[in-house]
Amino acid sequence: MRLLLVEDEGELADLVRTKLTGEGFAVDIAGSAEEAQAAMDSTGYDAVILDLRLPDGDGLEVLREVRDRRNQTPVIVVTARDSVHDRVRGLNAGADDYLVKPFALEELVARIAAVLRRPGAALGMRLEVANLAFDTTTREVVVSGQPLVVPRRELAALELLMRRAGRVVTKDALENAVYSNGEETESNAIESHLSRLRKRLREAGAGVAILGVRGVGYMFRAAVEA
């Protein structure tokens, strides 16, 4: 799942990204209103964490422009402005939640999960293909009712493939799901992750297949029994 963190304080941005990456998210960072708009114009995000005090403008203007475009991506406003008036302005501008600095990283993770579980958002659903199930809320994978531990990057790839089961998923889409912008990746990184994921699923007895579609990407479906 991919998040956009709009925060101009470099140290804080790195700290938050490290925490969220450890929770299984791919995180892009924008340090200004202009960068935030460009990122949202070019990439689809599951949620945005938006600081209001940006070097080139007010984050509320970014939020209003996002909503004016009928973009309903969940947005959590993060700011030092803690008055009731400020909170009301943020919520009225279209924020899904409002978190005041300083905050605990665990609370931010919980609030992200909460907005993603709302109707129409990215979480709050159970994905099932054959005897493989993935609870997107708890991030748990089970095969025939037995838990299966899947490393973070493989889990991100598995989620995207299961969400689009029966359809071709491009390599670029998988890279976007697994890696944050700016992360260095080897040319065969996705192939390596999928190879390990196939082996993991096969050894667990999952009745699924990850098929390569030459020159296009990959398709996830139930395995065809001989």
Stockholm file with secondary structure:
# STOCKHOLM 1.0

chainA/1-226         MRLLLVEDEGELADLVRTKLTGEGFAVDIAGSAEEAQAAMDSTGYDAVILDLRLPDGDGLEVLREVRDRRNQTPVIVVTARDSVHDRVRGLNAGADDYLVKPFALEELVARIAAVLRRPGAALGMRLEVANLAFDTTTREVVVSGQPLVVPRRELAALELLMRRAGRVVTKDALENAVYSNGEETESNAIESHLSRLRKRLREAGAGVAILGVRGVGYMFRAAVEA
#=GR chainA/1-226 SS CEEEEECCCHHHHHHHHHHHHHTTCEEEEECSHHHHHHHHHHCCCSEEEEESEETTEEHHHHHHHHHHTTCCCCEEEEESCCSHHHHHHHHHTTCSEEEESSCCHHHHHHHHHHHHTSTTSSCSCEEEETTEEEETTTTEEEETTEEECCCHHHHHHHHHHHHTTTSEEEHHHHHHHHSCTTCCCCTTHHHHHHHHHHHHHHHTTCCEEEEEETTTEEEEEECCCC
#=GC SS_cons         CEEEEECCCHHHHHHHHHHHHHTTCEEEEECSHHHHHHHHHHCCCSEEEEESEETTEEHHHHHHHHHHTTCCCCEEEEESCCSHHHHHHHHHTTCSEEEESSCCHHHHHHHHHHHHTSTTSSCSCEEEETTEEEETTTTEEEETTEEECCCHHHHHHHHHHHHTTTSEEEHHHHHHHHSCTTCCCCTTHHHHHHHHHHHHHHHTTCCEEEEEETTTEEEEEECCCC
//
